[in-house]
Amino acid sequence: MTLEHALSRDHVTPAFTLLAALVPVVGVALFGWRAAEVLAVYWVEVAAVVAGHSVAALFAERPIRLEDRSFYITGYSKRSERDPERWAGEPEPIGLVDRAVPDELAERLPPMYRRNVSVVTRSLGVVGFLLFGAIAIADALGVDPVAVATTPSVVLAAVAVGFGQLAGIRRTFFLPRRYEAWSAYMTVEAAQRVVVFYVAVGLLAVPVAFVGLLVGSALLGDAIAGGELVVPGAGPFGPAASVDPLVLAYVLSFALAKAVVDRSRRLASAQSDPSGFAAWFLPEDPRSE
């Protein structure tokens, strides 16, 4: 059985993708999450994508190429130039893996390369963007971001989605040995493409949620009163809970779009030559030009 077949059969399934995307929906419906809790979980998920790919980029073997790109990661532009001395010849291992992890694990990991550190460092400007966004949203909602982030249900959900993203990096980057075919730039680009798309989906979900709320109000009638939706209790989760209908509409819209995005990413990693929407989530490969 080929790796591509295994990935396609075992991991690229609509059910798996949908369950991962429905975590915030469960939080809203069963735990009464508001907008702050939902956005906190999504923020952690995006941060996990950035952090995981930043570490993975240190293992990339190929030199970077900046010419004729249409997607520039944070810290780079059309005017950026690479240092020819740094990227010429064979890469120099850092040796950090051998010193920091047990010998059994170190034997299974590729080496980290010193020249990739500069790429990762320059690209971490996206972290500032994420932090600024979190602070601005918390201020607009009038909530304490620390209090929201430490809510038990939010912590559990954040850990779940965070580990899910890290497991995805292992499956799509390390198992197929993409570190041999990608540069550090390409690895970081794969993460930032996801960030760009999630931001776009998050903004687009606002008007979609508003329209969905209007339609839901027309259909549910008295079930929505005072701006809250009464949801019957489910077994051990207790009696009826009040749900903000706009938040629920937003989460459902975002979850559906996110499920499509996540499945496309898995298809892109599982196929040797993806096309269409899935291909957008792969970084530009200068060797294919």
Beta strands, then each sheet from edge to edge (+ up, - down):
strand 1: 224-225
strand 2: 228-231
strand 3: 241-243
sheet 1: 1+ 2- 3+
end
